[in-house]
Amino acid sequence: MPKQSGDAHWHLENTYMTLPTVFYTPQVPTLFPKPVLRYFNDTLADSLGFDRNATTQSCWAQRLTGMVQPLGSQPIALAYAGHQYGQFSQLGDGRAQLLGEQVTPAGERFDLHLKGSGPTAYSRGFDGKGTYRSMVREAIISEAMHALGIPSTRTLAVTTTGERIRRERWHEGAVLCRVARSHLRVGTFQHAALQDNPKVLHALLRYAISRHDPTLMQTDQPYALWLRAVADRQARLIAAWQSIGFVHGVMNTDNMSIAGETIDYGPCAFLDRYDEAAVFSSIDHDGRYAFKQQPYIASWNLARLAEAILPVLHEDRSKALAAAQAMLDHFAKTFTEVWQSNMAQKLGFDDEADNPLPWIETLLAHMQRLKLDYTHTFLTLSRDPFSQDLPVDNGFDDWRKSWLKALETAGVDQATRMKRMQAVNPARIPRNHLVEQVLDAMEEADMAPFDALMKALSKPYDYHDTDARYEARPDPTYRFVSTCGT
């Protein structure tokens, strides 16, 4: 057993272990040669109740790689299943462990999950480790998503391990500490369904509801209402992705959190040139997880969730099926409403009562046709709609004139339009070429570009920041593709 450390700022509980043991396996720690803390999120740590200065860098590094257990920790690897690119597999935490659940000073509960911490019972012969490059990339994008106001898992720390690990080439090894409201996934419920035991499904559902929607247990149909709540969170999350131009890249059912947070930053990216068919995973040859597909895949994944719990959703199968269909209908309706509202705000309209849909759809068609940069276009429209930084094109020019006329008719003056638009159209996102430049520098032990980028991304809607580096578009010939990093 690893040594336990009893610092007062760790307040770990292990409620996941109240579930049947089919959902987890106790985790044996991996001993790393020389763990070194490279990134620590002080602001997040404060909100979790930690004091970075309460212990040494070395002690933090040992705990945040799983080598030393914080007091109260009972590390486990989580079991789940999932549809990966449409194919069903039995899965689990193949390179991760749940340290426990930190209870914050405000009484909130967050999982502390180590990613890249070594082999587990679910590793299927792989080494269970992660590269420094992929872990820092997740830290950059997850924290940028949080700053953009999009529900997301977050990164508390990245710690190098002192090992070199082989992927497409040799990399420095690292462990990321991920913070999440929970690690319950659609795939967790698929795993429960495989047990063919109603007691197991009931136990998982009761745990999920108590963790995320506790008031529903007092209702007549808690499971059906919980399913609707999950769908509602997913609809709002995917609408946020589509509005900001984010492509997850690998929306397998095991990467879909029932807490409604973006989870697993593998082959993800933000759109540069607007292309509704954009994919960023090197193995997504058929475009299953393309940008335009994300709402449909989310609905497909929710259908798999409903299938998994159907035997206990209602004792009358026809009513269970009706509840599942009602959930999918609610997802579709909520996604459409939220996405249209988000896009209306991006164009300065007050709300959907201004009927902005024609201007939204026409703008996106022009952006696709002219291969315009997604973020830059909205950023420029938020400043000067007729800036020479946007192309001169008869169709696009006509659209701009009619859009501004529609706003005028709706009683929206220029100052109001700019205020509204600049509140929701980011000036800075983690652009793919900038992130890659930072990662290249980091691998040469230069952390200054990383620090500068993280500072810039922490204030994405600050239009008064004059550092133009982080608004820069890539060269038109630049194309970015990523892998899962495992």
C-alpha positions in Angstrom: 0.0 0.0 0.0 1.3 3.5 -0.7 2.0 5.9 2.1 -0.9 8.2 3.1 -0.4 11.9 3.8 -2.6 13.7 6.2 -2.7 17.4 5.2 -5.7 19.4 6.4 -6.5 20.8 3.0 -7.4 17.4 1.6 -11.0 16.6 2.3 -11.6 13.4 0.3 -14.6 11.1 0.4 -15.2 8.0 -1.7 -18.9 7.8 -2.3 -18.3 6.0 -5.7 -17.3 3.0 -3.7 -20.8 2.7 -2.3 -21.7 1.3 -5.7 -21.5 -2.4 -6.5 -17.9 -3.5 -7.1 -18.6 -4.2 -10.8 -18.2 -0.4 -11.3 -14.6 -0.2 -10.1 -11.3 -1.9 -9.3 -8.9 -0.8 -6.5 -5.9 0.8 -8.1 -2.3 -0.2 -7.4 0.0 2.8 -7.6 2.7 3.2 -10.3 6.1 4.3 -8.9 7.6 7.0 -11.2 11.3 7.7 -11.3 11.2 11.5 -10.7 7.9 13.3 -10.6 8.1 17.1 -11.0 5.2 19.5 -10.7 5.1 21.5 -13.9 1.7 23.3 -13.8 -0.5 24.0 -10.9 -3.8 25.8 -11.2 -3.7 28.1 -8.1 -7.1 29.6 -8.7 -8.8 26.3 -9.1 -6.9 24.9 -6.1 -8.2 27.8 -3.9 -11.8 27.1 -4.9 -11.3 23.4 -4.0 -9.9 24.3 -0.6 -6.2 23.6 -1.2 -3.3 25.7 -0.1 -0.4 25.2 -2.5 2.1 26.5 0.1 0.9 24.0 2.7 3.4 21.4 1.4 6.4 21.1 -0.8 6.5 20.9 -4.6 7.9 17.4 -4.2 5.0 16.3 -2.0 2.5 17.7 -4.4 4.2 15.9 -7.3 4.0 12.6 -5.5 0.3 12.9 -4.6 -0.7 14.2 -8.0 0.9 11.1 -9.7 -0.7 8.6 -7.3 2.6 7.6 -5.7 1.5 8.9 -2.2 -2.1 8.8 -1.2 -3.7 11.9 0.4 -5.5 11.1 3.6 -8.9 9.7 2.8 -8.0 8.6 -0.7 -8.9 5.1 -1.8 -7.7 5.0 -5.5 -9.9 3.1 -7.9 -10.0 2.6 -11.7 -13.6 3.0 -13.0 -15.3 0.4 -15.2 -17.6 1.4 -18.1 -18.5 0.4 -21.6 -19.0 2.5 -24.7 -19.7 2.9 -28.4 -16.4 4.0 -30.0 -17.0 5.2 -33.5 -20.2 3.3 -33.4 -18.7 0.0 -32.3 -19.6 -1.3 -28.8 -16.7 -2.3 -26.4 -16.2 -3.1 -22.8 -13.9 -0.4 -21.5 -12.7 1.2 -18.3 -10.0 3.6 -16.9 -7.1 2.2 -18.9 -4.7 4.9 -17.8 -6.4 6.7 -14.9 -7.4 6.5 -11.3 -10.0 8.3 -9.2 -8.2 9.6 -6.1 -11.5 10.5 -4.4 -14.0 13.3 -4.2 -12.8 16.6 -2.7 -15.5 18.4 -0.7 -14.9 22.1 -1.0 -15.3 24.8 1.7 -18.6 25.7 -0.1 -19.8 22.1 0.3 -19.5 21.1 -3.4 -18.1 17.7 -4.4 -15.6 17.2 -7.2 -13.8 14.1 -8.5 -10.0 14.3 -8.5 -8.9 12.0 -11.3 -5.4 11.2 -12.4 -4.9 10.7 -16.1 -1.8 8.9 -17.3 -1.1 7.4 -13.9 -0.2 3.9 -15.2 -1.7 0.6 -16.0 -5.0 -0.6 -14.5 -7.2 -3.7 -14.7 -8.7 -2.1 -17.9 -5.5 -1.3 -19.8 -5.8 -4.1 -22.2 -2.0 -4.6 -22.4 -1.1 -0.9 -22.9 1.2 1.1 -20.5 -1.5 3.3 -19.1 0.7 6.4 -19.3 0.4 9.8 -21.0 2.7 12.3 -22.7 3.7 15.6 -21.3 2.6 17.2 -24.6 -0.9 15.7 -24.6 -1.5 16.5 -20.9 -0.5 20.2 -21.3 -2.7 20.4 -24.4 -5.6 19.3 -22.3 -4.7 21.8 -19.6 -4.7 24.6 -22.1 -8.0 23.7 -23.8 -10.0 22.7 -20.7 -9.1 25.9 -18.9 -9.9 28.0 -22.0 -13.3 26.3 -22.2 -13.9 27.2 -18.6 -13.0 30.8 -19.3 -15.3 30.9 -22.3 -18.2 29.9 -19.9 -18.6 26.4 -21.4 -19.2 23.6 -18.8 -16.0 21.6 -18.7 -13.8 19.3 -16.6 -10.7 21.3 -15.5 -7.1 20.8 -14.9 -5.6 21.1 -11.4 -2.1 20.1 -12.3 0.3 18.5 -14.8 3.2 16.6 -13.4 6.0 15.0 -15.4 7.1 11.6 -14.3 10.8 11.3 -15.2 10.1 8.6 -17.7 10.3 8.6 -21.5 7.4 6.8 -23.2 7.1 5.7 -26.8 4.2 6.8 -29.0 4.9 7.9 -32.6 8.2 9.0 -31.1 9.7 9.3 -27.7 8.0 11.7 -25.3 8.4 12.8 -21.7 5.8 11.2 -19.6 3.2 13.1 -17.5 0.1 12.8 -15.3 -2.8 15.3 -15.4 -5.1 15.8 -12.4 -8.6 16.3 -13.8 -11.3 17.9 -11.7 -14.9 16.9 -12.6 -18.4 17.1 -11.0 -18.3 13.3 -11.6 -17.0 10.7 -14.0 -20.4 9.1 -14.6 -20.8 8.6 -18.3 -23.3 7.2 -20.7 -20.9 4.3 -20.9 -21.2 3.8 -17.2 -24.9 3.0 -17.6 -24.1 0.8 -20.6 -21.7 -1.2 -18.4 -24.5 -1.5 -15.8 -26.9 -2.8 -18.4 -24.4 -5.5 -19.3 -24.7 -6.9 -15.8 -28.4 -7.9 -16.6 -29.2 -7.2 -13.0 -32.0 -4.6 -12.1 -30.5 -4.1 -8.7 -27.2 -2.9 -10.2 -29.1 -0.4 -12.5 -31.2 0.9 -9.7 -28.1 1.4 -7.5 -26.3 3.4 -10.3 -29.4 5.5 -11.0 -30.0 6.3 -7.4 -26.3 7.3 -7.0 -26.3 9.5 -10.1 -29.5 11.3 -9.0 -28.2 11.8 -5.5 -25.0 13.2 -6.9 -26.4 15.6 -9.6 -30.2 15.9 -9.2 -31.1 15.1 -5.6 -34.5 16.7 -5.5 -35.7 14.3 -8.2 -35.8 11.4 -5.7 -38.9 13.1 -4.1 -40.8 12.9 -7.4 -43.2 10.2 -8.7 -41.0 9.4 -11.8 -37.4 10.2 -10.7 -35.7 8.1 -13.5 -37.7 9.7 -16.3 -37.1 13.2 -15.0 -33.4 12.5 -14.5 -33.2 11.3 -18.1 -34.7 14.6 -19.2 -32.3 16.6 -16.9 -29.3 14.8 -18.5 -30.7 15.6 -22.0 -31.2 19.2 -21.0 -27.6 19.6 -19.9 -26.3 17.9 -23.0 -28.4 20.1 -25.3 -27.1 23.3 -23.7 -23.5 22.0 -23.8 -23.6 21.0 -27.5 -25.3 24.3 -28.3 -22.4 26.1 -26.6 -19.9 24.0 -28.6 -21.6 24.8 -31.9 -21.8 28.5 -31.0 -18.1 28.8 -30.2 -16.8 26.6 -33.0 -15.5 23.8 -30.9 -15.1 20.2 -32.3 -14.8 17.5 -29.6 -13.5 15.0 -32.1 -14.3 11.8 -30.3 -17.9 11.8 -29.0 -17.9 8.1 -28.0 -20.5 7.3 -25.4 -17.8 6.8 -22.8 -16.8 10.4 -23.4 -20.3 11.8 -22.6 -20.6 13.0 -19.0 -24.1 12.9 -17.5 -23.0 16.0 -15.5 -23.1 17.9 -18.8 -19.4 18.8 -18.8 -17.0 18.6 -21.7 -14.7 15.7 -20.9 -11.7 14.0 -22.6 -9.7 16.5 -24.6 -8.1 14.2 -27.1 -8.5 14.9 -30.8 -10.4 18.2 -30.2 -9.9 21.6 -31.8 -11.5 25.0 -32.5 -12.5 25.8 -36.0 -10.2 28.1 -38.0 -11.7 28.2 -41.4 -15.4 27.6 -41.1 -16.3 24.2 -42.4 -19.4 22.3 -41.2 -17.7 19.0 -42.2 -14.5 19.7 -40.2 -13.0 16.8 -38.4 -9.8 16.8 -36.3 -9.3 13.2 -35.4 -6.7 11.4 -37.6 -8.8 8.3 -37.6 -12.3 9.8 -38.3 -12.2 9.0 -42.0 -16.0 8.9 -42.4 -16.7 12.2 -40.5 -18.7 10.6 -37.8 -17.7 13.3 -35.3 -17.6 16.3 -37.7 -18.6 19.7 -36.5 -22.1 19.5 -38.1 -22.7 16.0 -36.7 -22.2 16.9 -33.0 -25.9 17.5 -32.2 -27.0 14.3 -33.9 -24.3 12.3 -32.2 -25.3 13.7 -28.8 -28.9 12.6 -29.5 -27.6 9.1 -30.7 -25.6 8.8 -27.4 -28.6 9.8 -25.4 -30.6 7.1 -27.1 -28.0 4.6 -26.0 -28.4 5.9 -22.4 -32.2 5.4 -22.6 -31.7 1.9 -24.0 -29.4 1.0 -21.1 -31.9 2.0 -18.4 -35.1 1.0 -20.2 -35.6 -2.1 -18.1 -36.0 0.0 -14.9 -37.3 3.3 -16.5 -40.9 2.1 -16.1 -42.4 -1.2 -15.4 -44.7 -0.7 -18.4 -42.4 -1.0 -21.5 -44.6 1.2 -23.6 -44.4 3.9 -21.0 -40.6 3.4 -20.7 -40.3 3.9 -24.5 -42.5 6.9 -24.4 -40.3 8.5 -21.7 -37.2 7.8 -23.8 -38.8 9.4 -26.8 -39.9 12.4 -24.8 -36.3 12.8 -23.6 -35.0 12.8 -27.2 -37.7 15.3 -28.3 -36.7 17.5 -25.4 -33.1 17.4 -26.4 -33.8 18.3 -30.0 -36.1 21.2 -28.9 -33.8 22.5 -26.3 -30.7 22.3 -28.5 -32.4 24.3 -31.3 -33.7 26.9 -28.9 -30.4 27.4 -27.1 -28.3 27.4 -30.2 -30.5 29.9 -32.0 -30.5 32.1 -28.9 -26.7 31.9 -28.6 -26.3 32.7 -32.3 -28.8 35.6 -32.0 -26.6 37.1 -29.3 -23.5 36.6 -31.4 -25.2 38.9 -34.0 -26.4 41.5 -31.5 -30.0 40.5 -31.5 -31.9 40.7 -28.2 -33.5 37.2 -28.4 -35.2 34.9 -30.7 -38.2 37.2 -30.8 -36.2 39.3 -33.3 -36.4 36.3 -35.6 -32.6 36.2 -36.3 -32.5 32.8 -37.9 -32.4 34.0 -41.6 -29.4 36.1 -40.8 -27.7 33.3 -38.9 -28.2 30.7 -41.6 -27.2 33.1 -44.4 -24.0 34.2 -42.6 -22.9 30.7 -42.0 -23.5 29.9 -45.7 -21.3 32.9 -46.7 -18.7 31.8 -44.2 -18.6 28.3 -45.7 -18.5 29.6 -49.3 -15.8 32.2 -48.6 -13.8 29.9 -46.2 -13.9 32.6 -43.5 -12.3 32.1 -40.2 -15.1 31.4 -37.7 -13.9 33.3 -34.6 -12.3 36.1 -36.6 -15.4 36.8 -38.5 -17.6 37.3 -35.4 -14.8 39.2 -33.7 -14.6 41.6 -36.7 -18.3 42.0 -37.0 -18.4 42.9 -33.3 -16.0 45.7 -33.9 -16.5 47.0 -37.5 -19.0 45.2 -39.7 -17.4 46.7 -42.9 -13.8 46.3 -41.9 -11.4 45.7 -44.8 -10.2 42.7 -42.8 -13.3 40.9 -44.1 -13.6 40.0 -47.8 -15.3 42.3 -50.4 -18.1 40.1 -51.8 -21.4 41.2 -53.2 -23.4 38.5 -51.4 -21.6 39.0 -48.1 -21.9 42.8 -48.4 -25.6 42.6 -49.0 -26.0 40.3 -46.0 -24.2 42.8 -43.8 -26.4 45.7 -44.9 -29.6 43.7 -44.4 -28.4 42.4 -41.0 -27.6 45.9 -39.7 -31.0 47.1 -41.1 -32.8 44.3 -39.2 -31.0 45.4 -35.9 -32.0 49.0 -36.5 -35.6 47.9 -37.1 -35.5 45.9 -33.9 -34.4 49.1 -32.0 -30.8 48.0 -31.5 -28.3 50.9 -31.9 -24.6 50.5 -32.6 -23.4 50.9 -29.0 -25.9 48.2 -27.8 -25.0 45.9 -30.7 -21.3 46.1 -30.0 -21.8 45.6 -26.2 -23.9 42.5 -26.8 -21.7 41.0 -29.4 -18.4 41.6 -27.6 -19.9 39.9 -24.5 -20.3 36.6 -26.4 -17.8 36.6 -29.3 -14.3 35.8 -27.9 -11.3 37.8 -29.1 -9.1 34.9 -28.0 -9.5 31.1 -28.3 -6.8 28.4 -28.0 -6.0 28.5 -31.7 -4.5 25.3 -33.0 -1.3 26.8 -34.4 -0.7 28.8 -31.2 -1.2 25.8 -29.0 1.2 23.7 -31.1 3.8 26.5 -30.9 3.5 26.6 -27.1 3.8 22.8 -26.9 7.0 22.9 -29.1 8.5 25.5 -26.8 7.5 23.6 -23.7 9.3 20.5 -24.9 12.4 22.6 -25.1 11.9 23.6 -21.5 10.6 27.1 -22.4 7.5 27.7 -20.3 7.2 31.4 -21.0 4.9 31.0 -24.1 2.7 28.6 -22.1 2.3 31.1 -19.3 1.6 34.0 -21.7 -1.0 32.0 -23.6 -2.8 30.8 -20.5 -3.0 34.4 -19.2 -4.4 35.5 -22.6 -7.0 32.7 -22.6 -8.2 33.5 -19.1 -9.9 36.7 -20.4 -11.3 35.7 -23.8 -13.9 38.5 -24.0 -11.5 41.4 -23.1 -11.6 43.6 -26.2 -9.2 46.1 -24.6 -6.2 43.8 -24.6 -4.0 45.0 -27.4 -1.8 42.0 -27.8 -2.7 40.8 -31.3 -0.7 37.6 -31.2 -3.6 35.7 -29.7 -6.1 36.9 -32.3 -3.9 36.0 -35.2 -5.3 33.6 -37.8 -3.1 30.8 -39.1 -1.7 30.8 -42.6 -4.5 29.8 -45.0 -2.7 26.6 -45.9 -2.5 25.5 -42.3 -4.4 22.3 -41.5 -4.5 20.8 -38.0 -5.2 17.1 -37.2 -4.7 15.4 -33.8 -4.7 12.0 -32.3 -6.0 10.8 -29.0 -2.5 11.0 -27.5 -2.5 7.6 -25.8 
